[in-house]
Amino acid sequence: MGVMRSVLLAGSESVWLRERAVRWGFVKRATRRFMPGERLEDALGAARELAPQGITAILTNLGENVSDEAEARAVADHYLEAQERVKAAGVDGEMSVKLTQLGLDLGVEACYANLKRIAVGAASVGRTVWIDMEGSAYTDVTLDIYRRLKAEGHAVGVAVQSYLYRTNRDLDTLIPLGAAIRLVKGAYKEPANLAMQSKAEVDENYFTLGARLLSDEARRAGVFLGLGTHDPVLIRRFEAHVAANDVPKDSFEFEMLYGIRREEQFRLASSGYRIRVLISYGAFWFPWYMRRLAERPANVWFVVKNIFGA
Ligand SMILES: Cc1cc2nc3c(=O)[nH]c(=O)nc-3n(C[C@H](O)[C@H](O)[C@H](O)COP(=O)(O)OP(=O)(O)OC[C@H]3O[C@@H](n4cnc5c(N)ncnc54)[C@H](O)[C@@H]3O)c2cc1C
């Protein structure tokens, strides 16, 4: 792992830094590249601007590791209301949530109940609710909660990470459920016994897992795949793969983050692919933002430019 990436990932976990950085104006200005604003209205405004280009949205209220039950319930209330507002705004947008934001650290049942409320609300507006995948300490419990809700018939999707050695085995149980799966490389700092450390290995596993999730067997089981990546090499490989294997373009979608590789987002949309852009909002953006910088330390230069007001 590069030194810069390690430093940024360590910074993402620093409470000291988080408490200060969110008040620094230049840091706030720098985040605008990846986040239209802290309010849901800001995210909805961005989604409305993307819609005419054929790009749909995933919306997420940033936050993680909530340690108070009332706060976790309030997060669920927020998502319930947000789903109604997304519908009322006429935006094609699905919500994506982190289980630690819904109280997972306080207990599985409270978290499950919060998520179930959101899923029921999502169904009432005809939407799927997506579960982000967090650090490896949460993988088992996240997949357990996912399987439970899916078995109960709720419209839920879950992210899985190609850097984890275990993910191919996890697909053995997710595919027969006809799961909606977002495949990502993984954004957390993980030890070498659990996660591949070289980019080449993570990328190759991403392709292998993605191809498995697009196979006839997976599609017959009802799997829907979100390819959450900005990687131009992988995107080209999947374009060639689906063309060569007659995979229908409506059985998967590309997913990227707001503000990252916009030209590629427009190109995919105009080539007839489904593409969703994840738009974040909320006040608790610091750890999330640091992970985005860690993914591409070149983005640090955007922060530096903002310090000097460029
Ligand atoms: C929709 C979505 C949801 C996600 N959800 C989760 C989740 O639930 N859990 C989780 O652990 N992670 C999640 N992630 C993050 C993911 O795990 C990766 O950390 C992140 O997407 C970076 O990997 P990559 O494949 O996009 O590109 P990388 O492997 O980091 O880079 C490959 C290439 O992509 C391009 N690229 C990548 N980033 C940028 C950038 N910032 N600016 C310009 N070009 C860039 C460059 O050409 C680069 O060479 C999500 C990502 C997306 C897009």
The ligand as a MOL file (V3000), in Angstrom:
LIG
                    3D

  0  0  0     0  0            999 V3000
M  V30 BEGIN CTAB
M  V30 COUNTS 53 58 0 0 0
M  V30 BEGIN ATOM
M  V30 1 C -21.2200 3.5020 -6.5650 0
M  V30 2 C -20.1100 3.0930 -5.6390 0
M  V30 3 C -20.4210 2.5470 -4.4030 0
M  V30 4 C -19.3940 2.1420 -3.5500 0
M  V30 5 N -19.7270 1.5160 -2.3880 0
M  V30 6 C -18.7390 0.9880 -1.6280 0
M  V30 7 C -19.0410 0.1730 -0.5010 0
M  V30 8 O -20.2070 -0.0750 -0.1630 0
M  V30 9 N -18.0050 -0.3210 0.2210 0
M  V30 10 C -16.6840 -0.1050 -0.1240 0
M  V30 11 O -15.7840 -0.6210 0.5470 0
M  V30 12 N -16.3840 0.6700 -1.1770 0
M  V30 13 C -17.3620 1.2080 -1.9440 0
M  V30 14 N -17.0280 1.9550 -3.0380 0
M  V30 15 C -15.6050 2.3530 -3.2570 0
M  V30 16 C -14.8350 1.2620 -3.9730 0
M  V30 17 O -14.6110 0.1710 -3.1150 0
M  V30 18 C -13.4690 1.7820 -4.4560 0
M  V30 19 O -12.7160 2.1610 -3.3300 0
M  V30 20 C -13.5380 2.9540 -5.4020 0
M  V30 21 O -14.5880 2.8270 -6.3380 0
M  V30 22 C -12.1990 3.0620 -6.1750 0
M  V30 23 O -12.0040 1.9660 -7.0200 0
M  V30 24 P -12.2350 2.0670 -8.6030 0
M  V30 25 O -12.5100 0.7120 -9.1050 0
M  V30 26 O -13.3190 3.0610 -8.8890 0
M  V30 27 O -10.8900 2.6610 -9.1840 0
M  V30 28 P -9.3380 2.4660 -8.7530 0
M  V30 29 O -8.9440 1.0410 -8.7690 0
M  V30 30 O -9.0880 3.2450 -7.4860 0
M  V30 31 O -8.6420 3.2280 -9.9360 0
M  V30 32 C -8.6700 2.6880 -11.2710 0
M  V30 33 C -8.7700 3.8220 -12.2520 0
M  V30 34 O -10.0620 4.4440 -12.1470 0
M  V30 35 C -9.9290 5.8470 -12.3780 0
M  V30 36 N -10.2900 6.5610 -11.1250 0
M  V30 37 C -10.5270 6.0110 -9.9140 0
M  V30 38 N -10.8250 6.9460 -9.0060 0
M  V30 39 C -10.7610 8.1150 -9.6560 0
M  V30 40 C -10.9590 9.4690 -9.2510 0
M  V30 41 N -11.2510 9.7670 -7.9810 0
M  V30 42 N -10.8150 10.4280 -10.1780 0
M  V30 43 C -10.5160 10.1240 -11.4620 0
M  V30 44 N -10.3070 8.8630 -11.8960 0
M  V30 45 C -10.4330 7.8850 -11.0170 0
M  V30 46 C -8.4800 6.0940 -12.7340 0
M  V30 47 O -8.3480 6.0060 -14.1390 0
M  V30 48 C -7.7720 4.9490 -12.0500 0
M  V30 49 O -6.5310 4.6440 -12.6290 0
M  V30 50 C -18.0300 2.3480 -3.9250 0
M  V30 51 C -17.7320 2.8950 -5.1530 0
M  V30 52 C -18.7400 3.2420 -6.0210 0
M  V30 53 C -18.3820 3.8010 -7.3630 0
M  V30 END ATOM
M  V30 BEGIN BOND
M  V30 1 1 1 2
M  V30 2 1 2 3
M  V30 3 2 2 52
M  V30 4 2 3 4
M  V30 5 1 4 5
M  V30 6 1 4 50
M  V30 7 2 5 6
M  V30 8 1 6 7
M  V30 9 1 6 13
M  V30 10 2 7 8
M  V30 11 1 7 9
M  V30 12 1 9 10
M  V30 13 2 10 11
M  V30 14 1 10 12
M  V30 15 2 12 13
M  V30 16 1 13 14
M  V30 17 1 14 15
M  V30 18 1 14 50
M  V30 19 1 15 16
M  V30 20 1 16 17
M  V30 21 1 16 18
M  V30 22 1 18 19
M  V30 23 1 18 20
M  V30 24 1 20 21
M  V30 25 1 20 22
M  V30 26 1 22 23
M  V30 27 1 23 24
M  V30 28 2 24 25
M  V30 29 1 24 26
M  V30 30 1 24 27
M  V30 31 1 27 28
M  V30 32 2 28 29
M  V30 33 1 28 30
M  V30 34 1 28 31
M  V30 35 1 31 32
M  V30 36 1 32 33
M  V30 37 1 33 34
M  V30 38 1 33 48
M  V30 39 1 34 35
M  V30 40 1 35 36
M  V30 41 1 35 46
M  V30 42 1 36 37
M  V30 43 1 36 45
M  V30 44 2 37 38
M  V30 45 1 38 39
M  V30 46 1 39 40
M  V30 47 2 39 45
M  V30 48 1 40 41
M  V30 49 2 40 42
M  V30 50 1 42 43
M  V30 51 2 43 44
M  V30 52 1 44 45
M  V30 53 1 46 47
M  V30 54 1 46 48
M  V30 55 1 48 49
M  V30 56 2 50 51
M  V30 57 1 51 52
M  V30 58 1 52 53
M  V30 END BOND
M  V30 END CTAB
M  END
